[in-house]
Amino acid sequence: MASGSRATVPEDSVRTVSPGRRGEKAVSALTGDSVEAGTLKSAASAVRSVVASPRPVKRKDVREAAQRRLQLLPGSQAEGRGQGPEEEEEEPLLSVPEEDDEKAQPLPPVCVSPMRGMWREEKVALYCDEVLQGCKAEDADDAMCRYLSEKLKLKGKWLGVWKTNPELFFVKYEEASISFVGILVEVTCKLRQSSSSCFKVTVSVAEPFSSNIANIPRDLVDEILEELEHSVPLLEVYPVEGQDSDLHDIALALEVVRFFYDFLWRDWDDEESCENYTALIEERINLWCDIQDGTIPGPIAQRFKKTLEKYKNKRIELIEYQSNIKEDPSAAEAVECWKKYYEIVMLCGLLKMWEDLRLRVHGPFFPRILRRRKGKRDFGKTITHIVAKVMTTDMVKDLSSDTLLQQHDDLDLALDSCYSGDTVVIFPGEYQAVNLALLTDDIVIKGIGKREEIMITSEPSYDSFVVSKADNVKLMHLSLIQQGTVDGIVVVESGHMTLENCVLKCEGTGVCVLTGAALTITDCEITGAQGAGVELYPGSIAILERNEIHHCNNLRTTDSSKSTLGGVNMKVLPAPKLKMTNNHIYNNNGYGVSILQPTEQFFIVAEETLSKGTASGDKKDDNMLSKVMQNLNLEMNNNKIEANLKGAIRIVTS
């Protein structure tokens, strides 16, 4: 909710004023894992823990106060409160007379963060040169503290909006309607910087009384602040517009620190040796910028965010689990701790892979398939699996009399029953099968009828759609429709895959052939990929014949120079082998074919030539393209490459 928009809540839904508790010290319902702030090494570490996760962590200290709060219910439910047996057993709650309340004014606008308009080079210079100044990871907290402290000296008092967790005021609330409770406060910059407390400032309610909750009681806000000793986390306060220019510098400094602990800092940074920490920060800034400008396809960006969020949540789970162990842990508790710890280690490894620029386009393609290869059946026979709701004699009339048949109404069950050598025959209909992401045996999967009538859609809750590491697997006469999965629509991890007469409607990335794997695509149509239609990793092999590849590289990017991917993209080191014959590559937002080469390779043309851009069709480029193709095992015959936004063929240096 923006600071300018306001909500009105039922008057019996807020925490009531309780004079008897004034002056008592209470624990603030901060966000994230701030519950561990007392054990952190430095003030900035405590700030990091407050900022790191937006979800509230319930604490024992809050339970007593929670008994005196009312639940925030939808209007239809609020009218019927007090009729159930549980409500009758609760202590009576004090009412808040409407005539005694001081209605809150709307919040003033807060300073707009200048970071939103910064180029990535400016962000890199700000963090690496001005703030961190080449420090080591273990000194990053101190560097952020020094930077923030210097900026706060510019102004001793100023007005800001304190945006705090609604849990501080409500036991139950709808996050969609109330994302925070905002109060206009006067800030006094007397920072508490002990090693065991949060980085906090002193605040008091400013006049006129203003909030994003129109009918929040003034007395309630005063009581909450008294319980908090008028001390709130600094990073929860946002300077308001209309003050002098020094406040814009303070607002920028606060945003710099928030962004650092939200996105750039990792909990393992100060635990591992890093020779050049600022270079690592630069990598993470580039990752964030690639997500923001659309260079990384939207589904892949969502996958990264989910992984980062899951990592933070798992750390909180482990901390809370350990804190609930009263004495020496039992064997079961020790095992559970180790399980949680190793899950965190695994997620940590994935996040590190994301920071590798070589994996930036698709995310970390760690092996997805853990299933073992079954091989052939013990009795040596193969089975043809019929996938249809009802099997008729017409369906099998073309099969030989000695064919062993098995009928399934579910494609997943058919794939799960397969051994090497089996054939899966699919009749018209719409299907889903998570086992398509677990292809390990040499099977044939083919549709009967028009390929547009045999539709296989991905399961949105899974990362992968079709993944194979079989020695030889074949998909024929099918329509593969990607919905929600974030890996390539087809990923060949190892072995060889054949796609014949298929329609591939991508939503994430296209067909990906990983290092050492091979792919043959004939008479197929590939469309809609947010990256390249076909992505060849170093050392892969691909044969493309009579295919249509169009409307790929649908990246929602504001940087046109980044939209180089298009129909086919080759990553070279070592060079993949590609044979393209009679393909039609058209209407892609990048180039028809892009070849990604490191500048130091001998078959790359001079740097000054590349800077001008190279595309097929110019006579002066023919010799250069011919040399590259000879050195790259790239054979292209009778292909029609036209109407691609950037051009036909481009050689890109990394």
C-alpha positions in Angstrom: 0.0 0.0 0.0 1.4 3.4 -0.9 1.8 5.9 1.8 -0.8 8.1 0.3 -3.6 5.5 0.3 -5.5 4.9 3.5 -7.5 2.1 5.0 -10.3 2.2 7.6 -10.6 -0.7 10.0 -13.4 -1.7 12.3 -13.0 0.1 15.6 -13.3 -3.2 17.6 -10.5 -4.7 15.6 -7.5 -2.7 16.9 -5.6 -3.2 20.1 -7.3 -1.3 22.9 -5.5 1.2 25.1 -4.4 -0.3 28.4 -3.2 2.4 30.8 -2.0 -0.2 33.3 0.7 -1.3 31.0 2.2 2.1 30.3 5.8 2.3 31.1 6.4 -1.4 30.9 9.1 -2.5 28.5 7.7 -4.6 25.7 9.4 -6.3 22.7 8.7 -4.7 19.4 7.0 -6.9 16.8 9.7 -6.4 14.2 9.9 -8.2 10.9 12.1 -11.0 9.8 14.5 -12.8 12.2 15.1 -9.7 14.4 14.4 -12.1 17.3 18.1 -13.0 17.2 19.3 -9.5 17.3 20.7 -9.9 20.8 23.1 -12.5 19.6 24.4 -10.7 16.5 28.0 -9.4 16.3 27.3 -5.8 15.3 24.7 -3.2 15.1 24.6 -3.5 11.3 24.1 -7.2 11.6 21.0 -6.5 13.6 19.8 -4.1 11.0 20.4 -6.8 8.4 18.3 -9.3 10.3 15.4 -6.8 10.5 15.5 -6.0 6.8 16.2 -9.4 5.5 12.7 -10.9 5.7 9.4 -9.1 5.6 7.4 -11.8 7.4 6.6 -11.5 11.1 8.1 -13.9 13.6 5.8 -14.5 16.6 7.5 -14.4 19.9 6.6 -15.4 23.4 7.0 -11.9 24.6 4.2 -10.7 22.4 1.6 -13.3 23.5 0.6 -11.5 26.7 -0.1 -8.3 24.8 -1.8 -10.3 22.0 -4.5 -11.4 24.6 -5.5 -7.8 24.9 -5.9 -7.2 21.1 -8.9 -7.7 18.9 -8.8 -9.5 15.6 -9.1 -7.6 12.4 -12.1 -9.4 10.7 -13.8 -8.7 7.4 -16.8 -6.5 7.7 -19.2 -9.4 7.2 -17.7 -11.3 10.1 -17.2 -8.4 12.4 -20.9 -7.9 13.0 -21.2 -11.5 14.4 -18.4 -11.3 16.9 -18.9 -12.5 20.4 -21.5 -15.3 19.6 -19.1 -18.3 19.8 -18.1 -20.1 23.0 -14.5 -19.1 22.6 -15.4 -15.4 22.6 -17.5 -15.7 25.7 -14.5 -17.0 27.7 -12.3 -14.0 26.8 -12.0 -11.1 29.1 -14.1 -8.1 28.2 -12.3 -5.6 26.0 -12.4 -1.8 26.5 -14.3 0.1 23.8 -12.8 3.1 22.0 -15.5 5.8 21.9 -15.6 7.4 18.5 -16.0 11.0 19.8 -12.8 10.8 21.8 -10.7 9.7 18.9 -8.5 12.0 16.9 -8.9 11.1 13.3 -5.6 10.6 11.5 -4.7 12.8 8.6 -3.4 11.3 5.3 0.4 10.6 5.3 2.6 13.0 3.4 4.6 11.6 0.4 7.9 10.1 1.2 11.1 10.9 -0.6 11.4 9.1 -3.9 14.5 6.9 -4.0 17.1 8.2 -6.4 18.4 4.6 -6.8 15.4 3.8 -9.0 16.9 5.9 -11.8 20.5 4.9 -11.4 22.3 3.0 -14.2 24.0 -0.2 -13.1 27.4 1.5 -13.5 26.3 4.1 -11.0 25.2 1.5 -8.6 28.5 -0.3 -8.9 30.4 2.9 -8.3 28.2 3.8 -5.3 28.6 0.5 -3.5 32.1 -0.6 -4.5 33.9 2.7 -4.6 32.1 5.0 -2.2 30.5 2.7 0.5 32.6 -0.5 0.7 35.8 1.0 -0.7 37.4 -2.4 -1.4 36.8 -3.8 2.1 36.6 -7.5 2.9 33.3 -9.3 3.5 33.7 -9.4 7.3 34.2 -5.6 7.3 31.1 -4.9 5.2 28.9 -4.3 8.3 31.2 -1.7 9.6 31.5 0.0 6.2 27.7 0.3 6.0 27.5 1.7 9.5 30.2 4.3 8.8 28.5 5.4 5.6 25.0 5.7 7.3 26.4 7.4 10.4 28.1 10.1 8.3 24.9 10.8 6.3 22.8 11.0 9.5 25.1 13.8 10.8 23.7 16.1 8.2 20.4 16.6 10.1 19.7 16.0 13.8 15.9 16.0 13.6 13.6 15.4 10.7 10.1 14.1 9.8 9.6 10.6 8.5 7.0 7.9 8.0 7.4 5.0 10.4 6.3 1.9 8.5 5.9 -1.0 10.9 4.5 -4.5 11.0 0.7 -4.6 11.4 1.2 -7.4 13.9 2.2 -4.7 16.4 -1.4 -3.4 16.3 -3.5 -6.4 15.2 -3.6 -10.0 16.1 -5.0 -10.9 12.7 -5.1 -8.9 9.5 -5.2 -9.2 5.8 -1.9 -8.6 4.2 -3.5 -7.7 0.9 -5.3 -4.8 2.5 -2.8 -3.7 5.1 0.8 -4.3 4.2 2.1 -1.9 6.9 1.0 0.6 9.5 2.4 4.0 8.8 2.7 6.8 11.3 4.1 10.3 10.8 6.9 10.8 13.3 9.6 13.2 14.3 13.0 11.5 14.2 15.9 12.4 16.6 19.1 10.8 15.3 20.6 9.5 18.6 21.7 6.1 17.3 22.2 3.2 19.6 25.2 1.3 18.3 26.0 -1.3 21.0 26.9 -4.8 19.7 23.8 -6.3 21.1 21.0 -3.9 20.0 19.4 -2.9 16.8 20.4 0.2 14.9 17.6 2.4 16.2 16.5 6.0 16.4 14.3 7.9 18.8 10.9 9.0 17.5 7.8 10.8 18.7 4.4 11.3 17.0 4.5 14.4 14.8 1.7 16.9 14.3 -0.7 16.7 12.7 -1.3 13.1 13.7 -1.2 11.2 10.3 -1.5 7.6 9.3 -2.5 5.3 6.5 -5.1 3.9 8.8 -7.8 6.6 9.0 -9.3 5.6 12.3 -6.3 4.3 14.2 -6.5 5.7 17.8 -3.9 8.3 18.8 -3.7 6.8 22.3 -2.9 3.4 20.9 0.0 4.8 18.9 1.3 6.7 22.0 1.1 3.5 24.1 2.9 1.4 21.5 5.7 4.0 21.3 6.0 4.1 25.1 6.3 0.3 25.2 9.1 0.6 22.7 10.7 3.4 24.7 10.2 5.6 21.6 12.9 3.6 19.9 12.3 2.1 16.5 14.5 0.5 13.8 16.0 3.2 11.6 15.4 1.3 8.4 11.6 1.3 9.1 11.6 5.1 8.8 11.2 6.9 5.5 11.9 10.7 5.2 9.1 12.7 3.9 9.2 15.2 1.0 9.2 19.0 1.5 12.3 19.2 3.8 15.7 20.5 2.9 18.1 18.9 0.5 20.0 17.1 3.3 17.0 14.9 3.8 17.3 13.6 0.2 20.9 12.5 1.0 19.6 10.7 4.2 16.8 9.1 2.2 19.3 7.8 -0.4 21.6 6.5 2.4 18.8 4.6 4.0 17.8 3.1 0.6 21.4 2.1 0.0 21.6 0.2 3.2 18.1 -1.4 2.7 19.0 -2.6 -0.7 22.4 -3.9 0.4 20.9 -6.2 3.1 17.8 -7.0 1.0 19.6 -8.2 -2.1 23.4 -7.8 -2.1 24.4 -9.3 1.3 24.4 -13.1 1.9 24.6 -14.6 5.3 27.6 -16.7 4.3 29.7 -13.7 3.1 31.6 -13.1 6.3 32.0 -16.9 6.8 33.9 -17.5 3.6 37.2 -16.1 2.3 36.7 -13.9 -0.7 39.7 -12.2 -2.3 37.7 -9.5 -4.0 34.5 -8.8 -2.2 33.6 -5.7 -4.2 33.8 -7.8 -7.4 31.3 -10.2 -5.9 29.0 -7.3 -5.0 29.3 -6.0 -8.6 28.2 -9.5 -9.9 25.1 -9.3 -7.6 24.3 -5.8 -8.8 24.5 -7.0 -12.4 22.2 -9.9 -11.5 19.6 -7.6 -10.0 19.8 -5.3 -13.0 19.4 -8.2 -15.4 16.2 -9.2 -13.5 14.9 -5.6 -13.5 15.5 -4.8 -17.2 14.2 -8.2 -18.4 17.5 -9.6 -19.6 16.7 -12.7 -17.5 13.3 -14.0 -18.6 10.5 -13.4 -16.1 9.9 -17.0 -15.1 13.7 -17.5 -14.4 13.7 -14.3 -12.3 10.8 -15.7 -10.3 12.7 -18.9 -9.7 15.7 -17.0 -8.3 13.5 -14.9 -6.0 11.7 -18.0 -4.7 15.1 -19.6 -4.1 16.4 -16.6 -2.2 13.2 -16.3 -0.2 13.3 -20.0 0.6 16.9 -19.7 1.8 15.9 -16.9 4.2 12.9 -18.8 5.5 15.0 -21.9 6.2 17.5 -19.9 8.1 14.8 -18.5 10.3 13.3 -22.0 10.8 16.7 -23.3 11.9 17.3 -20.4 14.3 13.8 -20.8 15.8 14.2 -24.6 16.1 17.5 -24.2 17.9 16.2 -21.6 20.3 13.3 -23.9 21.3 15.8 -26.6 22.4 15.9 -26.1 26.2 18.7 -28.4 27.3 21.2 -30.7 25.5 19.6 -31.8 22.3 18.2 -35.3 21.9 19.4 -37.5 19.1 16.2 -36.7 17.1 16.6 -33.0 17.7 20.3 -33.1 16.5 19.3 -35.0 13.4 16.6 -32.5 12.6 19.1 -29.6 13.1 21.5 -31.3 10.7 18.7 -31.8 8.1 17.7 -28.2 8.2 21.3 -27.1 8.0 22.1 -29.2 4.9 18.9 -27.9 3.2 20.3 -24.4 3.8 23.7 -25.4 2.4 22.0 -26.8 -0.7 20.0 -23.5 -1.3 23.2 -21.5 -0.6 24.9 -23.5 -3.4 22.1 -22.7 -5.8 22.3 -19.0 -5.1 26.0 -19.0 -5.7 25.4 -20.6 -9.1 23.1 -17.7 -9.9 25.9 -15.3 -9.4 27.9 -17.0 -12.2 27.5 -14.9 -15.3 27.8 -17.9 -17.5 24.6 -19.3 -16.1 22.8 -16.0 -16.1 20.4 -16.5 -19.1 18.8 -19.7 -17.9 19.6 -20.0 -14.2 21.6 -22.9 -12.7 21.0 -26.1 -14.7 22.1 -28.5 -12.1 21.1 -32.1 -12.9 17.3 -32.4 -12.5 17.0 -36.2 -13.0 17.9 -38.3 -10.0 16.0 -41.4 -11.3 18.0 -44.4 -12.3 17.8 -45.9 -15.7 15.6 -49.1 -15.7 17.0 -50.6 -18.9 15.2 -53.5 -20.6 12.7 -55.9 -19.0 14.0 -59.1 -17.6 12.1 -61.2 -20.2 13.4 -59.0 -23.0 10.0 -58.0 -24.5 8.9 -54.4 -25.2 5.4 -53.0 -24.6 3.4 -50.5 -26.5 1.5 -48.2 -24.1 -1.8 -46.8 -25.4 -2.8 -43.5 -23.8 -6.5 -42.9 -24.2 -9.6 -42.7 -22.1 -11.1 -45.8 -23.9 -9.2 -48.1 -26.2 -10.9 -49.5 -29.3 -9.9 -52.0 -31.9 -9.4 -49.3 -34.5 -6.6 -47.9 -32.4 -4.5 -51.0 -32.6 -5.4 -52.3 -36.1 -2.1 -51.2 -37.6 0.0 -53.0 -34.9 1.3 -56.5 -35.5 -0.5 -59.4 -33.8 2.4 -60.1 -31.5 2.6 -56.6 -30.0 2.2 -56.5 -26.3 -0.3 -53.8 -25.3 -1.0 -51.9 -22.1 -3.7 -49.2 -21.9 -3.6 -46.1 -19.7 -5.9 -43.2 -19.3 -3.1 -41.2 -17.7 0.1 -40.2 -19.5 2.0 -40.1 -16.3 1.2 -43.7 -15.5 2.2 -44.8 -19.0 5.6 -43.1 -18.7 6.1 -44.6 -15.2 5.5 -48.1 -16.6 8.1 -47.7 -19.4 11.3 -49.7 -19.9 13.9 -49.1 -22.6 12.6 -50.0 -26.0 8.9 -49.3 -25.1 6.6 -47.1 -27.2 4.0 -44.7 -25.8 1.2 -44.0 -28.3 -1.0 -40.9 -27.4 -4.4 -40.3 -28.9 -6.0 -36.8 -29.2 -6.7 -35.0 -26.0 -5.1 -32.8 -23.4 -2.6 -34.3 -21.0 -0.2 -33.4 -18.2 2.8 -35.6 -17.1 5.5 -34.6 -14.6 7.3 -37.8 -15.6 8.3 -36.1 -18.9 10.9 -34.3 -16.7 12.4 -37.7 -15.7 13.2 -39.4 -19.1 16.0 -41.8 -18.5 15.2 -44.8 -20.7 15.2 -45.1 -24.5 11.6 -44.8 -25.4 9.5 -43.4 -28.3 6.6 -41.0 -27.4 4.3 -40.4 -30.4 0.9 -38.9 -31.1 -1.6 -40.4 -33.4 -3.5 -37.8 -35.4 -2.9 -34.2 -36.0 -0.2 -32.8 -33.8 -2.3 -29.8 -32.8 -4.9 -32.2 -31.3 -2.4 -34.0 -29.0 -1.7 -31.3 -26.4 0.7 -31.9 -23.5 0.8 -29.0 -21.0 3.4 -28.5 -18.3 2.5 -28.6 -14.6 2.9 -25.0 -13.4 4.1 -25.9 -9.9 7.2 -27.7 -11.3 10.4 -26.1 -12.5 10.9 -28.5 -15.5 8.7 -29.7 -18.4 10.6 -32.1 -20.6 14.0 -33.2 -19.4 16.0 -36.1 -20.8 19.3 -37.9 -20.1 18.4 -41.1 -22.0 20.8 -42.4 -24.6 18.1 -42.1 -27.3 14.6 -40.8 -26.7 12.2 -39.7 -29.4 9.1 -37.4 -29.3 6.8 -37.3 -32.4 3.6 -35.6 -33.6 2.9 -33.7 -30.3 2.1 -30.2 -29.1 4.1 -29.2 -26.0 2.6 -26.2 -24.3 4.6 -24.6 -21.5 2.7 -23.1 -18.6 4.5 -21.7 -15.6 7.7 -23.9 -15.7 10.9 -21.9 -15.8 13.5 -24.1 -17.3 13.7 -24.6 -21.1 10.6 -26.2 -22.6 12.9 -29.1 -23.5 16.2 -29.7 -21.8 18.6 -32.4 -23.0 21.0 -33.0 -20.1 22.9 -35.8 -21.8 22.4 -38.5 -24.4 20.4 -37.8 -27.6 16.9 -36.6 -28.1 14.9 -36.4 -31.4 11.9 -34.1 -31.9 9.9 -34.8 -35.0 6.9 -32.9 -36.3 6.1 -31.2 -32.9 4.8 -27.8 -31.9 6.6 -26.2 -29.0 4.8 -23.3 -27.5 7.2 -21.8 -25.0 6.4 -19.5 -22.1 9.9 -19.5 -20.4 13.0 -20.4 -22.3 13.3 -22.5 -25.4 15.0 -25.8 -26.2 18.3 -26.2 -24.3 21.0 -28.7 -25.2 23.6 -28.9 -22.4 27.3 -29.7 -22.7 27.9 -33.1 -24.2 24.3 -33.7 -25.2 22.8 -34.0 -28.7 19.5 -33.0 -30.3 17.9 -33.6 -33.7 14.9 -31.4 -34.6 13.0 -32.0 -37.8 9.7 -30.5 -39.1 9.0 -28.7 -35.8 7.7 -25.3 -34.9 9.2 -23.4 -31.9 7.6 -20.1 -30.8 7.2 -17.8 -27.8 10.5 -18.3 -25.9 11.6 -15.5 -23.7 15.2 -16.4 -24.6 16.5 -18.1 -27.8 14.3 -20.7 -29.5 17.2 -23.2 -29.4 20.1 -22.7 -27.0 23.3 -24.7 -27.6 25.7 -25.0 -24.7 29.5 -25.5 -25.3 30.3 -28.9 -26.6 26.8 -29.9 -27.6 25.6 -31.2 -30.9 22.4 -30.3 -32.8 20.9 -31.0 -36.2 18.0 -28.7 -37.3 16.1 -29.5 -40.5 12.9 -28.0 -41.9 11.9 -26.2 -38.7 10.1 -22.9 -38.1 11.5 -20.8 -35.3 9.7 -17.5 -34.8 8.6 -14.9 -32.3 11.3 -15.8 -29.7 13.3 -13.6 -27.4 10.1 -12.0 -25.9 12.2 -10.4 -23.2 10.5 -7.4 -21.6 13.7 -5.4 -21.5 14.2 -1.6 -21.6 17.8 -2.1 -22.9 17.6 -2.8 -26.6 21.3 -3.8 -26.7 20.6 -6.9 -24.6 18.0 -8.4 -27.0 20.6 -10.3 -29.1 19.1 -13.7 -28.6 16.6 -14.9 -31.1 16.1 -18.0 -33.1 19.2 -20.0 -32.4 22.0 -19.2 -29.9 25.3 -20.9 -29.7 27.7 -20.6 -26.7 31.2 -21.5 -27.8 34.0 -22.8 -25.5 34.4 -25.5 -26.7 32.4 -25.1 -29.9 29.2 -27.0 -30.3 28.5 -28.7 -33.6 25.5 -27.4 -35.5 24.0 -28.5 -38.8 21.1 -26.3 -40.1 19.2 -27.2 -43.3 16.0 -25.7 -44.8 14.9 -24.0 -41.6 12.8 -20.8 -41.6 13.8 -18.4 -38.8 11.7 -15.3 -38.7 10.1 -12.5 -36.6 12.4 -13.0 -33.6 13.1 -10.0 -31.4 16.9 -10.6 -31.6 19.0 -12.1 -34.3 18.1 -15.1 -36.3 21.3 -16.9 -35.2 23.7 -15.5 -32.5 27.1 -17.0 -31.7 28.5 -16.2 -28.3 32.3 -16.3 -28.4 35.1 -15.2 -25.9 37.2 -12.4 -27.4 40.4 -14.3 -27.0 39.5 -17.1 -29.4 41.5 -17.1 -32.6 38.4 -17.3 -34.9 36.9 -14.1 -33.7 37.3 -11.1 -35.9 39.0 -7.9 -34.8 37.4 -6.0 -31.9 36.8 -2.8 -33.9 34.8 -4.8 -36.5 32.6 -6.3 -33.8 31.9 -3.0 -32.2 30.1 -2.0 -35.4 27.9 -5.1 -35.4 28.0 -7.9 -38.0 25.1 -9.4 -39.7 24.8 -11.7 -42.8 23.8 -10.1 -46.0 26.7 -7.6 -46.3 29.5 -8.6 -48.7 32.2 -7.4 -46.4 31.0 -9.8 -43.7 30.8 -12.9 -45.9 34.5 -13.8 -45.5 34.3 -13.3 -41.7 31.2 -15.4 -41.4 32.7 -18.1 -43.6 35.9 -18.2 -41.4 33.8 -18.5 -38.2 31.6 -21.3 -39.6 34.7 -23.2 -40.7 36.2 -23.0 -37.3 33.0 -23.8 -35.5 31.7 -27.0 -37.1 28.8 -24.9 -38.2 27.0 -26.1 -41.4 24.2 -24.0 -42.8 22.4 -24.8 -46.0 19.3 -23.3 -47.7 18.0 -21.7 -44.5 15.6 -18.7 -44.7 16.4 -16.2 -42.1 14.3 -13.1 -42.4 12.4 -10.3 -40.6 14.3 -10.7 -37.3 14.4 -7.5 -35.4 18.2 -7.2 -35.1 19.3 -9.0 -38.2 20.1 -12.5 -39.5 23.4 -13.6 -37.9 25.4 -12.0 -35.2 28.7 -12.9 -33.5 28.6 -11.7 -29.9 31.7 -11.5 -27.6 31.5 -12.1 -23.9 
